[in-house]
Amino acid sequence: MLERTSTSVRYARGIAAAIVAVATLVLAANAGPARAAESDQEPRATALMKAE
């Protein structure tokens, strides 16, 4: 039969899980999309402006 874990162990696991969750969210928020390479192509908006 399993022994019941102590209260301090349960709190320690909960705090560790919270720290991992926050660290994961911070890393995910900082990992944005890569910047596009600069190209010599004209933007699509100017093609629409020329048609007018």
C-alpha positions in Angstrom: 0.0 0.0 0.0 1.2 3.5 -0.8 2.3 5.8 2.0 0.8 9.2 2.2 3.3 11.9 1.4 4.0 14.6 3.9 2.5 18.1 3.5 5.9 19.7 2.9 6.7 17.3 0.1 3.4 18.1 -1.6 4.0 21.8 -1.3 7.6 21.4 -2.6 6.3 19.5 -5.6 3.7 22.1 -6.3 6.1 25.0 -6.1 8.6 23.2 -8.3 5.8 22.6 -10.9 4.8 26.2 -10.7 8.4 27.4 -11.3 8.7 25.1 -14.3 5.4 26.3 -15.7 6.4 30.0 -15.4 9.8 29.4 -16.9 8.2 27.6 -19.8 5.8 30.4 -20.4 8.6 33.0 -20.2 10.7 31.1 -22.7 7.8 30.6 -25.0 6.9 34.3 -24.9 10.5 35.3 -25.8 10.7 32.8 -28.7 9.1 34.9 -31.4 9.1 34.4 -35.1 12.4 34.9 -36.9 12.8 38.2 -38.7 12.3 38.0 -42.5 15.4 38.4 -44.7 15.4 41.7 -46.5 14.5 41.2 -50.2 14.4 43.4 -53.2 10.9 42.6 -54.1 8.3 45.3 -53.9 5.6 45.0 -51.3 2.2 43.7 -52.5 0.5 46.9 -51.3 2.3 48.9 -54.0 1.0 46.6 -56.7 -2.5 47.4 -55.5 -1.8 51.1 -55.5 -0.5 51.0 -59.1 -3.7 49.4 -60.2 -5.8 52.3 -59.0 
